[in-house]
Amino acid sequence: MREPLRTVLTLCVGSVGAAIAWAINMPMGLLVGPALVVAIASLRGMDTDIAPPLRNVIFILVGITVGSMVTPTSIEAVLRWPVAFSMLAALTLATPFAGRWVLTRTMGFDRDEAFLSAAPGHLSLVVSLSDSLGIPVARPAILASFRVLALSLFVPLAARLSGIDLGPGLPVGRATAPWLMLGAELAVALALTPLLIRARLPAPVLLAAMIAAAAFHLTGAVDGNLPPWVSQVVLVMMGCLIGTRFSGVTWRDLKRNVAAGGIVVALTGLMAAAVAIPAAYLSGLPMLDLLVGFAPGGLETMIIVGVAMGADPSFVAAAHVGRLVLLAILITAYAARIARRVPR
């Protein structure tokens, strides 16, 4: 099936999921509904995909939406970030080793496969290194996809149960920025993207748009956001993108690994909460910011879910990017150690 047709079919299936989630008032349903339905369609054998050009459009629009919500209060809170980030670094280093210990003893995983399966993010790096070292890539990929889908579903649900007023989509109420200024933000984001790619930062398109929008809003050059309907449509497309992570995975693969996926989600989630709670107390930062910022994986998903919940987008983005940078160093160093002990 040609890529444009796959993209159209994926968006149509995701739109059905969004409509159902909207009808039952599911928290963040415009994101979660498409993610669930597209994931189910993928597991049933449908060839789902979002074309790379459209992915970049999605990331740019998400970045502009999130960046426009950065406020001067966010900048003032930067001075309290070091304490939280030092604890996040310790959490990032400990998580794969804890996951390795648990998965090898409870699920019969190989030590190296377990370590990579428990890494809270950086799926592309995990898959490429696993493949180059001859480590099976199926389990790390399935468990990473399972973790992102579970976080997308359970974090909004937990937020509503805790009393946060979380609707099916992003909050509406801010004025719409002039199209000319939105175009200026887009131009700056496009100019900044190659620099972030050269710096090897994760999600460079998303971060470039966030930085551009935040700069325009903090300087007062722009007041307002994308039209509400655009933000909600982007949320649906983002959910479809999450669901496509299961393309090529069968029900048998999922059933075989669902117990391990549940263990990884529970372990990494509990570890993140156990560190986020004292980090909030020691740093003075809001508990919500720490819980969303320390969530194990799903950079783009957690940023947009955090915004919907009222978390500081600048902290959430910085926490997830910082974790991924540290995780890249850790995984690469671990892979180098494996390579040294494997006979040439």
C-alpha positions as a printed Julia matrix, in Angstrom:
344×3 Matrix{Float64}:
   0.0     0.0    0.0
   1.36    3.43  -0.93
   2.39    5.78   1.88
  -0.2     8.53   1.18
  -3.02    5.97   1.24
  -1.68    4.42   4.48
  -1.61    7.87   6.05
  -5.18    8.71   4.98
  -6.54    5.37   6.23
  -4.68    5.74   9.53
  -6.13    9.23  10.06
  -9.63    7.99   9.19
  -9.38    5.14  11.7
  -7.98    7.5   14.32
 -10.82    9.97  13.72
 -13.32    7.23  14.58
 -11.47    6.66  17.85
 -11.48   10.41  18.55
 -15.25   10.61  17.94
 -15.96    7.72  20.3
 -13.68    9.16  23.0
 -15.31   12.59  22.63
 -18.79   11.05  22.95
 -17.94    9.37  26.27
 -15.95   12.39  27.54
 -12.73   10.41  27.98
  -9.93   12.5   29.55
  -7.61   13.61  26.72
  -9.84   11.48  24.49
  -8.78   13.26  21.3
  -5.3    11.89  21.96
  -6.06    8.59  23.7
  -8.98    7.51  21.49
  -7.03    7.6   18.2
  -4.01    6.01  19.88
  -6.07    3.04  21.12
  -8.07    2.48  17.93
  -5.05    2.81  15.61
  -3.04    0.5   17.88
  -5.85   -2.1   17.75
  -6.07   -1.74  13.95
  -2.3    -2.23  13.73
  -2.46   -5.35  15.88
  -5.26   -6.67  13.66
  -2.91   -6.45  10.67
  -3.71   -3.03   9.2
  -0.66   -1.32   7.69
  -0.79    1.96   9.63
   1.61    4.87   9.18
   1.94    8.65   9.22
   4.08   10.02   6.39
   7.29   11.77   7.63
   6.36   15.2    6.18
   3.05   15.13   8.06
   4.83   13.98  11.23
   7.01   17.07  11.06
   3.94   19.27  10.58
   2.38   17.65  13.67
   5.51   18.23  15.75
   5.77   21.87  14.62
   2.14   22.6   15.51
   2.45   20.8   18.87
   5.63   22.8   19.58
   3.95   26.11  18.78
   0.95   25.18  20.94
   3.12   24.21  23.91
   5.71   26.98  23.53
   3.03   29.66  23.56
   2.11   28.57  27.1
   5.56   29.3   28.56
   5.25   32.26  30.93
   7.67   34.5   32.87
   6.84   32.36  35.91
   8.43   29.43  34.09
  11.68   31.38  33.73
  11.69   32.35  37.41
  11.37   28.66  38.34
  14.56   27.78  36.43
  16.65   28.6   39.52
  14.93   25.72  41.33
  15.55   23.21  38.55
  19.08   21.95  39.49
  17.89   19.99  42.53
  15.16   18.3   40.52
  17.47   17.59  37.6
  20.14   16.0   39.78
  17.5    13.62  41.16
  16.18   12.99  37.64
  19.7    12.04  36.55
  19.96    9.5   39.36
  16.54    8.1   38.41
  17.54    7.81  34.74
  20.72    5.91  35.58
  18.98    3.55  38.02
  15.89    2.67  35.94
  17.43    0.37  33.26
  19.48   -1.52  35.87
  16.43   -2.01  38.11
  14.43   -3.17  35.09
  17.19   -5.58  34.12
  17.21   -7.09  37.62
  13.43   -7.56  37.66
  12.95   -8.81  34.07
  15.74  -11.38  34.25
  14.29  -12.85  37.44
  10.58  -12.72  36.68
  10.28  -13.01  32.89
  13.4   -14.92  31.85
  14.87  -12.06  29.81
  18.51  -12.03  28.76
  20.44   -9.42  30.79
  21.22   -7.14  27.85
  17.75   -7.48  26.33
  16.23   -6.66  29.73
  18.43   -3.57  30.16
  17.42   -2.15  26.77
  13.75   -3.08  27.3
  13.64   -1.12  30.58
  15.27    2.03  29.17
  12.68    4.83  29.62
  12.86    6.25  26.1
  15.13    6.55  23.04
  13.52    3.65  21.16
  15.3     4.44  17.88
  18.71    4.3   19.56
  17.79    1.13  21.47
  16.64   -0.62  18.27
  19.68    0.45  16.21
  22.17   -0.62  18.89
  20.32   -3.89  19.54
  20.41   -4.7   15.86
  24.13   -3.87  15.5
  24.99   -6.05  18.53
  22.85   -8.99  17.48
  20.39   -8.52  20.37
  16.73   -9.31  19.47
  14.9    -6.0   18.93
  11.3    -7.21  19.13
  10.87   -7.15  22.91
  12.49   -3.73  23.5
  10.38   -2.23  20.71
   7.11   -3.81  21.89
   7.7    -2.87  25.53
   8.55    0.73  24.6
   5.39    1.04  22.51
   3.33   -0.55  25.29
   4.78    1.89  27.84
   3.95    4.99  25.75
   0.39    3.79  25.08
  -0.12    2.95  28.76
   1.17    6.37  29.86
  -1.1     8.09  27.32
  -4.09    6.24  28.77
  -3.4     6.15  32.51
  -1.85    9.58  33.15
  -4.95   11.54  31.97
  -7.22    9.06  33.78
  -5.24    9.44  37.0
  -5.35   13.22  36.61
  -9.14   13.24  36.39
  -9.49   10.86  39.34
  -7.26   13.17  41.39
  -9.61   16.08  40.74
  -7.96   17.84  37.78
 -10.58   19.12  35.34
  -9.31   17.39  32.2
 -11.56   17.34  29.16
 -11.33   15.37  25.92
  -9.04   17.93  24.28
  -6.66   20.75  25.02
  -7.98   23.65  27.14
  -9.62   26.41  25.09
  -9.91   30.04  26.07
  -6.83   31.9   24.89
  -7.11   34.32  22.0
  -5.99   33.25  18.55
  -2.73   34.85  17.47
  -2.62   36.71  14.12
  -1.77   34.43  11.23
   1.13   36.72  10.28
   2.78   36.22  13.67
   2.09   32.48  13.58
   3.88   32.47  10.24
   6.83   34.27  11.83
   7.0    31.63  14.58
   6.92   28.94  11.93
   9.74   30.6    9.97
  11.94   30.83  13.06
  11.19   27.21  13.94
  12.17   26.05  10.44
  15.4    28.04  10.62
  16.24   26.64  14.06
  15.5    22.98  13.25
  18.74   22.27  11.28
  20.8    23.66  14.17
  19.09   21.34  16.67
  19.51   18.41  14.28
  23.23   19.2   14.05
  23.38   19.33  17.85
  21.83   15.81  17.87
  19.02   16.82  20.23
  15.98   14.53  20.48
  12.78   15.67  18.75
  14.51   18.65  17.05
  11.43   19.76  15.07
   9.25   19.84  18.19
  11.89   21.63  20.28
  12.58   24.21  17.58
   8.89   25.13  17.4
   8.65   25.28  21.21
  11.68   27.56  21.49
  10.43   29.84  18.71
   6.92   30.17  20.18
   8.24   30.66  23.73
  10.62   33.39  22.58
   7.87   35.28  20.75
   5.52   35.08  23.75
   8.06   35.92  26.45
   9.14   39.04  24.55
   5.5    40.1   24.09
   5.72   39.99  20.29
   2.83   37.53  20.13
  -0.18   37.1   22.37
  -2.37   34.11  21.64
  -2.14   30.63  20.24
  -3.19   28.55  17.28
  -6.92   28.47  16.5
  -8.56   25.95  18.88
  -9.71   23.69  16.06
  -6.13   23.39  14.78
  -4.83   22.37  18.21
  -7.55   19.72  18.59
  -6.93   18.3   15.1
  -3.22   18.1   15.88
  -4.09   16.2   19.08
  -5.99   13.62  17.01
  -3.07   13.23  14.6
  -0.68   12.87  17.52
  -2.82   10.05  18.88
  -2.74    8.34  15.48
   1.05    8.6   15.51
   1.21    6.87  18.9
  -0.98    4.05  17.6
   1.28    3.44  14.59
   4.01    2.27  17.0
   2.23   -1.1   16.91
   2.4    -1.43  13.13
   3.91   -4.83  12.34
   3.2    -6.19  15.84
   0.76   -9.11  16.09
  -1.67  -10.0   18.87
   0.5   -13.04  19.59
   3.56  -10.79  20.05
   1.6    -8.53  22.37
   0.12  -11.37  24.45
   3.55  -12.9   24.82
   4.95   -9.63  26.17
   1.98   -7.99  27.93
   3.04   -9.28  31.36
   6.56   -7.94  30.87
   5.1    -4.66  29.6
   2.93   -4.35  32.69
   5.93   -5.01  34.92
   8.03   -2.37  33.13
   5.24    0.23  33.26
   4.59   -0.42  36.96
   8.28   -0.48  37.9
   9.34    2.61  35.97
   6.2     4.52  36.97
   6.6     3.74  40.67
  10.31    4.63  40.55
   9.51    7.94  38.84
   6.86    8.8   41.46
   9.15    7.73  44.32
  11.8    10.2   43.14
   9.43   12.96  41.96
   7.71   13.34  45.35
  10.87   14.13  47.39
  12.23   16.15  44.45
   9.15   18.4   44.58
   9.62   18.84  48.34
  13.35   19.65  48.08
  13.14   21.91  45.01
   9.89   23.72  45.83
   8.57   22.99  42.32
   4.91   21.96  41.86
   4.29   18.25  42.36
   2.4    18.01  39.06
   5.4    19.35  37.11
   7.7    16.75  38.68
   5.33   13.81  38.15
   4.8    14.61  34.47
   8.43   15.61  33.9
   9.76   12.4   35.49
   7.25   10.12  33.67
   9.16    7.24  32.02
   9.18    8.03  28.32
   6.94    9.54  25.67
   8.55   12.99  25.24
   6.0    14.42  22.81
   3.07   12.72  24.54
   3.97   13.8   28.07
   4.66   17.38  27.0
   1.22   17.82  25.47
  -0.54   15.86  28.27
   1.31   18.01  30.81
   0.09   21.19  29.13
  -3.5    19.93  29.23
  -3.1    19.16  32.95
  -1.65   22.61  33.71
   2.0    21.62  34.21
   4.82   24.03  33.3
   5.67   23.12  29.67
   9.21   24.49  29.88
  10.1    22.23  32.82
   8.38   19.14  31.39
  10.15   19.58  28.05
  13.53   20.26  29.65
  13.18   17.25  31.97
  12.33   14.84  29.16
  15.02   16.18  26.83
  17.6    16.07  29.62
  16.64   12.49  30.44
  16.95   11.43  26.8
  20.39   13.04  26.44
  21.64   11.24  29.56
  19.95    8.03  28.44
  21.71    8.23  25.06
  25.09    8.42  26.82
  24.2     5.56  29.18
  22.86    3.23  26.46
  25.8     3.95  24.14
  28.3     3.26  26.93
  26.47    0.04  27.81
  26.46   -1.05  24.15
  30.19   -0.31  23.89
  30.82   -2.59  26.86
  28.8    -5.35  25.2
  30.76   -4.9   21.96
  34.09   -5.23  23.82
  33.17   -8.58  25.31
  31.81  -10.06  22.07
  34.51  -11.89  20.01
  35.3   -10.2   16.69
